[in-house]
Amino acid sequence: MPIAARWRRLGRLPPIRGRDAMPGVYELADAERTVIYIGQSATDVPNRVRQHLARSGCVREHALYWRYRHSRVPAADEASLLAAHAARHGGLPRCNRATPLPRDAARRWQERSQSRD
């Protein structure tokens, strides 16, 4: 079941909130208000959305709207939203389709050694 909230334009993201963070799950949509990305943030959803918009890629190119639902367990709620979307539409949203790189021991070592430089 999708998030039961109204769509808002991305230009109307709340300002950075500091201590009054907004943890939860969110959906991003294109001009037709078709869900193109489902995500979660354990700390602050608007800041996470800003991170997506700061990087080049599918979300930055296509997202125009967002909606949000507070969650105490955002990772679990994100998984259920993704599963419901896949069951309803036969797959993940367009921008969720990127395959994450496996994090084996070699990759973790590489990430740690790069962060020290």
Protein Blocks (a to p, Z undefined) as FASTA:
>chain_A
ZZddddddfklgccdekjmccedddddddfkopafbdcddfkbmmlmmmmmmmpgcjklm
mmmbdcddddfblmlmmmmmmmmmmmmnopacfklmpccddddfklmmmmmmmmmZZ
